[in-house]
């Protein structure tokens, strides 16, 4: 079982794009958990209307780490993907991550990420990029924008440290603890996503 956890604080436009991109690229291959961190822009009402997601609603912004933990605890999945809401996904991204992790015995994996304005054809670019970079691996490195975690990592190292309140190194701390516990991390060129660029963090 695979779950995808998406924390949300306002930025409804990006959340809609992200969920539509997930619908097109993932379908029913994963369970989607959205954690609304006290949004005030109508995100909560919109998310209540979205089918086939599990919604967790917080009355206030509890921070990124707390939202991630709520999402991880919501489902006992073998693999959990932590995903920003200001992203678009290319076809095959999830299958590629799962295959790469399984074949190469990694415990935390991230896709290649392009950041900035969406001014290109993501599907065409992703096909060209992954075709050229599918064998390229950055060992020991993952990215907080999108990373997939084997459940055994949480069981051994614990969840995300909620002392990091609003997007302050909770991912870096988690990756460090995982490496120290002997787990293998990597970023792979065989999967590709687009990130608009710290939209929620910048707004805060």
C-alpha positions in Angstrom: 0.0 0.0 0.0 1.2 3.5 -0.9 -0.1 6.7 0.7 0.5 10.3 -0.4 0.5 13.0 2.3 -0.1 16.6 1.3 -0.1 19.4 3.9 -2.1 22.5 2.9 -2.3 26.0 4.2 -4.2 28.2 1.8 -2.9 28.4 -1.8 -6.1 26.8 -3.1 -5.1 27.3 -6.7 -2.0 25.2 -6.3 -3.8 22.6 -4.3 -6.4 22.1 -7.1 -3.6 21.8 -9.7 -1.8 19.3 -7.6 -4.8 17.1 -6.9 -5.7 17.1 -10.6 -2.2 16.2 -11.5 -2.3 13.3 -9.0 -5.7 12.1 -10.5 -4.1 12.0 -13.9 -0.8 10.3 -13.0 -1.7 8.1 -10.0 -5.4 7.3 -10.2 -6.2 4.7 -7.6 -2.7 3.5 -7.2 -2.3 5.3 -3.9 -4.4 6.6 -1.0 -4.2 10.4 -0.7 -4.3 12.1 2.7 -4.6 15.9 2.7 -4.0 17.7 5.9 -5.6 21.2 6.0 -3.6 23.3 8.4 -6.3 25.8 9.2 -6.7 27.4 5.8 -8.8 30.5 5.5 -9.1 30.9 1.7 -11.9 28.3 1.1 -9.5 25.3 0.8 -11.3 23.5 3.6 -14.7 23.7 1.8 -13.2 22.7 -1.5 -11.3 19.7 0.0 -14.5 18.4 1.6 -16.0 18.2 -1.9 -13.1 16.2 -3.4 -13.8 12.5 -3.7 -11.3 9.7 -3.0 -9.2 11.6 -0.5 -8.9 11.4 3.2 -9.1 14.8 4.7 -7.7 15.8 8.1 -8.7 19.4 9.2 -6.8 21.3 11.8 -8.4 24.4 13.4 -5.0 26.2 13.3 -1.7 25.9 11.4 0.1 23.3 13.4 3.2 23.4 11.2 4.6 21.2 8.5 6.1 18.5 10.7 2.8 18.0 12.7 0.8 17.8 9.4 3.2 15.2 8.0 2.9 13.2 11.2 -0.9 13.3 11.1 -0.8 12.0 7.5 1.8 9.3 8.2 -0.3 8.1 11.2 -3.6 8.1 9.2 -2.6 5.0 7.1 -0.2 2.2 7.9 1.2 2.2 4.4 4.4 0.3 3.3 5.5 3.5 1.4 4.5 7.0 2.3 5.1 9.9 -0.1 5.4 13.3 1.5 4.4 15.9 -1.2 4.1 19.7 -1.4 0.9 21.1 -2.7 2.6 23.4 -5.2 3.8 20.7 -7.5 2.8 19.1 -10.8 3.6 15.4 -11.6 4.7 13.8 -14.8 3.3 10.4 -15.9 4.9 7.4 -14.3 6.6 9.3 -11.5 5.2 7.2 -8.7 5.8 3.8 -10.4 9.3 4.9 -11.2 10.1 5.8 -7.6 8.7 2.5 -6.3 10.6 0.5 -8.9 13.8 2.3 -8.3 13.6 1.9 -4.5 12.7 -1.8 -4.7 15.3 -2.7 -7.2 18.1 -0.8 -5.6 17.2 -1.3 -1.9 16.7 2.3 -0.9 14.5 3.4 2.0 13.9 7.1 1.2 13.8 8.3 -2.4 13.1 11.6 -4.2 12.5 12.3 -7.9 14.3 14.9 -10.0 12.7 18.3 -9.6 12.5 21.4 -11.8 11.5 24.6 -10.1 10.0 27.9 -11.2 7.4 29.0 -13.7 5.5 26.3 -15.6 6.5 27.5 -19.1 7.1 24.2 -20.7 5.3 20.9 -21.7 5.9 18.8 -18.6 5.1 15.5 -20.3 7.4 16.0 -23.2 10.2 17.4 -21.0 9.9 14.5 -18.5 10.1 11.9 -21.2 13.3 13.5 -22.6 14.8 14.1 -19.1 14.1 10.6 -17.7 15.2 9.0 -20.9 18.6 10.7 -20.6 18.9 10.6 -16.8 17.2 7.4 -15.7 20.5 5.8 -14.6 21.7 8.9 -12.7 21.6 8.7 -8.9 22.5 11.1 -6.1 23.2 8.9 -3.2 22.5 10.0 0.4 20.3 12.9 -0.7 16.5 13.4 -0.7 14.4 16.5 -1.1 11.6 17.7 1.2 9.5 18.8 -1.7 8.7 15.2 -2.5 10.1 12.1 -0.9 8.9 8.5 -0.4 9.7 6.7 2.8 9.6 3.0 3.7 7.5 2.4 6.8 10.5 0.7 8.6 12.2 4.1 8.7 9.5 5.7 10.8 9.3 2.6 13.0 13.1 2.8 13.8 13.8 6.6 13.7 10.4 8.0 14.8 8.3 10.6 13.0 9.1 14.2 12.2 10.2 16.6 15.0 7.4 19.0 15.7 9.7 21.4 17.4 10.4 22.6 13.8 7.3 24.7 13.6 6.7 26.3 10.2 8.8 24.7 7.5 12.2 24.9 9.3 14.4 21.9 8.6 12.1 19.1 9.7 13.0 17.3 6.5 16.8 17.8 6.9 16.6 16.6 10.5 14.6 13.5 9.5 17.0 12.6 6.7 20.0 13.0 9.0 18.4 10.6 11.6 17.6 8.1 8.9 21.2 8.1 7.6 22.5 7.7 11.1 20.2 4.7 11.6 21.7 3.0 8.5 18.9 3.7 6.0 19.7 4.4 2.4 18.6 7.7 0.7 18.8 8.7 -2.9 17.4 11.1 -5.6 16.8 9.4 -8.9 16.7 10.7 -12.5 14.1 8.1 -13.5 11.2 10.1 -12.0 10.3 13.8 -12.6 8.1 16.5 -11.1 7.7 20.3 -11.3 7.8 22.5 -8.2 6.6 26.1 -8.4 8.8 27.1 -5.5 8.0 27.4 -1.8 4.6 29.1 -2.4 3.2 28.4 1.1 6.5 29.1 2.9 6.9 32.4 1.1 3.4 33.5 1.9 3.9 32.8 5.6 
